């Protein structure tokens, strides 16, 4: 939460590891990794009496051997269950195995028997970066045993069976850790898709090594300038206008939520242009919100002067408003049915793609299904590699975007994507996406010179942080959308 932190995909992490191995004495890196693991186990899971280490055939298993040796020296009863072949193990892992044996650590070949009832901690040192497919055989059996044991779990570098790049489990029994110690570099998969659920708390030790160039970033809190109050001489005209276009019959609440959020974010004036012509066009709880019928039919200069949020509860009727908005809005947040309409219409896609070349800025806020429609694929394919999907959306449409979900991805063309670390399942409730779109529009109206990428990153972090404040206050249920706006307003 105090980043930004550089993230390294599998290729970059392997490059960093190879450079570190070449620059350090033999076995030194594994010794440092195992010591760091033992220290974290002692500090985070104390008091410890009995520890079970599951060691795999590669260097992750070697890290487990070193940690077991240090825990044994600290007076803890340690047993290592080893799934490997000494004749085929990497040199560093063989050295770590030999030293652990010499120190008196109990190391047993794999047996599929239940954990001792008195085990305080399981160390998962089975698999690391090399995992690319669902484990089978003894490794899969060991992962199933860990899952069934109901003991605290500390994972080495990655929970076994979690893909380092995508955050997706590779098999049925992907380890679900209470804490993960990432070594040398932080991997994207720890922070998006299912990664946050499986990694638990993420701790990091770079082992004194400078990593290669990152492939993505883990977002930190917004710069203090985003929280600075407006000048004393500010007035509503200097704080920007937002127009929300949406609210088809039966869905007008989405438009009002977006408008309330834009107002709470600090926009000077907020207008709602409902697609439901029969609605009262009045929010009794927020009478300061104003309505404008068919606002998208106004002069191009008037459309260009406002920040537009389009699509919230728009239904099929939003199609009528989109050509003018795509052609003239200088700052456009496109959400929900606005995205669905673009996905279904090649002419609208062409207008969207042309905006960047004309100096017009666009922020898309899709959830995985909406992203899939824009990419012509399935939500499962999007979720299978969220970073890749976000990059492709940014490239294809020339826009900044937030791919919503656990570890929301913020991406734009020619910019390294960021993963947002804030937020939790309290946001899994109707209307929270409309609030995000409106909040982003309100921030953008106040700072019209900011890029769509900057607005997206700040809005997404603040949106998630509001849910974290909700949980920190002891609330375990959903954060309802109207209440979310008030929590967000309190964070400014």
Secondary structure, DSSP 8 states (H G I E B T S, - for coil): ----EEE--HHHHHHHHHHHHHHS-TTHHHHHHHHHHHHHHHHHS-S-SEEEEEE-SSHHHHHHHHHHHHHHHTT-EEEEEE-S-TTTS-HHHHHHHHHHHHTT-EEEE-------TT--EEEEES--TT--S---HHHHHHHHHHHHH---EEEESS-TTB-TTT--BSSTT----SEEEEESSB-GGGTSTTHHHHH-EEEEE-TT------SEEE-----GGGG----TT--GGGS-EEEEEE--TT-HHHHHHHHHHHHHTT-SEEEEEES-TTS----GGGTT-EE-TTGGGS-HHHHHHSEEEE-TT-GGGHHHHHHHHHHH-SEEEE-THHHHHHHT-HHHHHHHHHHGGGT-EEEE---HHHHHHHHTS-HHHHHHTHHHHHHHHHHHHT-EEEE-STT-EEEETTEEEEE-----GGG-STTHHHHHHHHHHHHHHHTTTS-HHHHHHHHHHHHHHHHHHHHHTT--S---HHHHHHHHHHH-
